[in-house]
Amino acid sequence: MPATRRRPARSAARPVTVRPPGDVVDSLTPHLYLPTADRPLRAKMRHLQAETKVVPHHHEWPQLTFSLNGVCRLSTDDGTFIVPPSRAVWVPAGMSHSINVVEDADLHTLYLHHNAAPQHAPWQGCVVIEVTELMRALVLGLDTHSDAQLSQVEPLRQQALLQRERLIQPLLCDELLQAPQIRMGVPLPPRDGGDKRLRALCEAVLRAPGERATLAEWSASVGASERTVARLFREQLGLSYQQWRQQATLAYALPLLARGQPVSRVAAASGYASESAFTAMFRAAMGQPPSHFSGKARTSADTA
């Protein structure tokens, strides 16, 4: 008989804030920013309100997505990635992805021509990187006109913008390669070819982020032994269960923090018995305490 799952003692403290549904938008016109051999790096920026959802889509060139403010969630069939202001997600060419805006965000997207994009592993999959100060400055220096908008710009100004783009492109691409990579996504077994039991277990954990059942209990719920599931985590996701579980917790907690939820409440909703234990885990994984990612804290800092 499957073991009974254990629920955290403070589950009643989970956040209950109800947010209104946001807009559902298309793929934000990537065809107007087509990277070419002559313009191998294209940049665009769009302000999106919280709860906006960008429908699943793909394109034939890779992209780098991040927000200079606000928090987004980028999802693919193989996992989900939380994007706070200090992080960016690389999405390879042809990979279907969607975006959910957790907190009002100025969403920056860089499109790269295949001649300028890194081709080797791990860039063939999604990669989370740290946005360095130099990378941030270079992105802000790029032209974000669409093709149609640029055609309306005075010719001398057009030339100046394109020359600046040509100068920034090689340095920004080098900075991309040098940026620290961070294991911050929540990978899932592939729908085709992945173990269905492992996928079901991962999806169940993501649906109940505060439930702190043991791996043995989760394994029993999908009809597998703990030893088998532990092996599948290593073979198919390259992580131990505890490593994967920590990343799932971070993915759940970061949006709550961005919305201004108190750290104590986020800790309880994440299944932690104490705020101090949650803070220690968070600081070890992110290099900053949870309060650093609080939407209220950032708002206060911006207006100071």
GITA-V781484 format. One record per residue. N is the residue number from 1. RES is the residue in one small letter. SS is DSSP state (a for helix, b for strand, c for the rest). Layout:
BEGIN
N&RES&SS ; N&RES&SS
END
This chain:
BEGIN
1&m&c ; 2&p&c ; 3&a&c ; 4&t&c ; 5&r&c ; 6&r&c ; 7&r&c ; 8&p&c ; 9&a&c ; 10&r&c ; 11&s&a ; 12&a&a ; 13&a&a ; 14&r&c ; 15&p&c ; 16&v&c ; 17&t&c ; 18&v&c ; 19&r&c ; 20&p&c ; 21&p&c ; 22&g&c ; 23&d&c ; 24&v&b ; 25&v&b ; 26&d&c ; 27&s&c ; 28&l&c ; 29&t&c ; 30&p&a ; 31&h&a ; 32&l&a ; 33&y&a ; 34&l&c ; 35&p&c ; 36&t&c ; 37&a&c ; 38&d&c ; 39&r&c ; 40&p&c ; 41&l&b ; 42&r&b ; 43&a&b ; 44&k&b ; 45&m&b ; 46&r&b ; 47&h&b ; 48&l&b ; 49&q&c ; 50&a&c ; 51&e&c ; 52&t&c ; 53&k&b ; 54&v&b ; 55&v&b ; 56&p&b ; 57&h&b ; 58&h&c ; 59&h&c ; 60&e&c ; 61&w&c ; 62&p&b ; 63&q&b ; 64&l&b ; 65&t&b ; 66&f&b ; 67&s&b ; 68&l&c ; 69&n&c ; 70&g&c ; 71&v&b ; 72&c&b ; 73&r&b ; 74&l&b ; 75&s&b ; 76&t&b ; 77&d&c ; 78&d&c ; 79&g&b ; 80&t&b ; 81&f&b ; 82&i&b ; 83&v&b ; 84&p&c ; 85&p&c ; 86&s&c ; 87&r&b ; 88&a&b ; 89&v&b ; 90&w&b ; 91&v&b ; 92&p&c ; 93&a&c ; 94&g&c ; 95&m&c ; 96&s&c ; 97&h&b ; 98&s&b ; 99&i&b ; 100&n&b ; 101&v&b ; 102&v&b ; 103&e&b ; 104&d&c ; 105&a&b ; 106&d&b ; 107&l&b ; 108&h&b ; 109&t&b ; 110&l&b ; 111&y&b ; 112&l&b ; 113&h&c ; 114&h&c ; 115&n&c ; 116&a&c ; 117&a&c ; 118&p&c ; 119&q&c ; 120&h&c ; 121&a&c ; 122&p&c ; 123&w&c ; 124&q&c ; 125&g&c ; 126&c&c ; 127&v&b ; 128&v&b ; 129&i&b ; 130&e&b ; 131&v&c ; 132&t&c ; 133&e&a ; 134&l&a ; 135&m&a ; 136&r&a ; 137&a&a ; 138&l&a ; 139&v&a ; 140&l&a ; 141&g&c ; 142&l&c ; 143&d&c ; 144&t&c ; 145&h&c ; 146&s&c ; 147&d&a ; 148&a&a ; 149&q&a ; 150&l&a ; 151&s&a ; 152&q&c ; 153&v&c ; 154&e&c ; 155&p&a ; 156&l&a ; 157&r&a ; 158&q&a ; 159&q&a ; 160&a&a ; 161&l&a ; 162&l&a ; 163&q&a ; 164&r&a ; 165&e&a ; 166&r&a ; 167&l&a ; 168&i&a ; 169&q&a ; 170&p&a ; 171&l&a ; 172&l&a ; 173&c&a ; 174&d&a ; 175&e&a ; 176&l&a ; 177&l&a ; 178&q&a ; 179&a&c ; 180&p&c ; 181&q&b ; 182&i&c ; 183&r&c ; 184&m&c ; 185&g&c ; 186&v&b ; 187&p&b ; 188&l&c ; 189&p&c ; 190&p&c ; 191&r&c ; 192&d&c ; 193&g&c ; 194&g&c ; 195&d&c ; 196&k&a ; 197&r&a ; 198&l&a ; 199&r&a ; 200&a&a ; 201&l&a ; 202&c&a ; 203&e&a ; 204&a&a ; 205&v&a ; 206&l&a ; 207&r&a ; 208&a&c ; 209&p&c ; 210&g&c ; 211&e&c ; 212&r&c ; 213&a&c ; 214&t&c ; 215&l&a ; 216&a&a ; 217&e&a ; 218&w&a ; 219&s&a ; 220&a&a ; 221&s&a ; 222&v&c ; 223&g&c ; 224&a&c ; 225&s&c ; 226&e&a ; 227&r&a ; 228&t&a ; 229&v&a ; 230&a&a ; 231&r&a ; 232&l&a ; 233&f&a ; 234&r&a ; 235&e&a ; 236&q&a ; 237&l&a ; 238&g&c ; 239&l&c ; 240&s&c ; 241&y&a ; 242&q&a ; 243&q&a ; 244&w&a ; 245&r&a ; 246&q&a ; 247&q&a ; 248&a&a ; 249&t&a ; 250&l&a ; 251&a&a ; 252&y&a ; 253&a&a ; 254&l&a ; 255&p&a ; 256&l&a ; 257&l&a ; 258&a&a ; 259&r&c ; 260&g&c ; 261&q&c ; 262&p&c ; 263&v&a ; 264&s&a ; 265&r&a ; 266&v&a ; 267&a&a ; 268&a&a ; 269&a&a ; 270&s&c ; 271&g&c ; 272&y&c ; 273&a&c ; 274&s&c ; 275&e&a ; 276&s&a ; 277&a&a ; 278&f&a ; 279&t&a ; 280&a&a ; 281&m&a ; 282&f&a ; 283&r&a ; 284&a&a ; 285&a&a ; 286&m&a ; 287&g&c ; 288&q&c ; 289&p&c ; 290&p&a ; 291&s&a ; 292&h&a ; 293&f&a ; 294&s&c ; 295&g&a ; 296&k&a ; 297&a&a ; 298&r&a ; 299&t&a ; 300&s&a ; 301&a&a ; 302&d&a ; 303&t&a ; 304&a&c
END
